[in-house]
Amino acid sequence: RKEVEQDPGPFNVPEGATVAFNCTYSNSASQSFFWYRQDCRKEPKLLMSVYSSGNEDGRFTAQLNRASQYISLLIRDSKLSDSATYLCVVNNPGNTGKLIFGQGTTLQVKP
Amino acid sequence: DAGVIQSPRHEVTEMGQEVTLRCKPISGHNSLFWYRQTMMRGLELLIYFNNNVPIDDSGMPEDRFSAKMPNASFSTLKIQPSEPRDSAVYFCASSQTRDRGPNQPQHFGDGTRLSIL
């Protein structure tokens, strides 16, 4: 089983749609969670951290379910500029500083 | 604020040549990471340093790859001799790692696009 698993997609949605991505992680001792965004031919960039109580940043909402070991990202009112690959990231508890990146979920927002 | 700086941005060279990639982490960050990304394998961690000391190099593909961090503001990843299968985008990232508490996010450089002919 992969340490971090994501549905690679692609998710093709119209502008204005709401879309959700899920991600599962294998190590129940993980404590830090992030969503990164990667545009084509660019570097991964931090989108948001994921907190235990869930957190929101504008149109983006992240949720953590420790019991089921999954993380979700919800994007409301999607824009063309949201088209990118979204990477789920989890810390490796056995290695300080090390993060495990999922393979990413590709989102394509169409006009 | 300056982010992670990598050089060169692009490198095209013939197989067998030595390739050296360079990275300057964000000032004040004490952890530095080298990743490789390909379509087939995604983002792979090659090696990471904490306080200039290599902590985990289990991702380094083979002896042809080596990495150094002589000081807190500079690191190199070297491939010698290079092979066509080394063609990929190589990213450097840095973060502020604490002994306790949640992990801090990593910040990536623009990457080096490496093509070995």
Interface residues (C-beta under 8 A of the other chain):
Chain A: Q31 S32 F34 K42 E43 P44 K45 L46 S49 L87 V89 N91 N95 T96 G97 K98 L99 F101 Q103 G104
Chain B: S31 F33 G42 L43 L45 Y48 N50 I55 D56 F91 S95 T97 D99 P102 N103 Q104 P105 Q106 H107 F108 G109 D110 G111
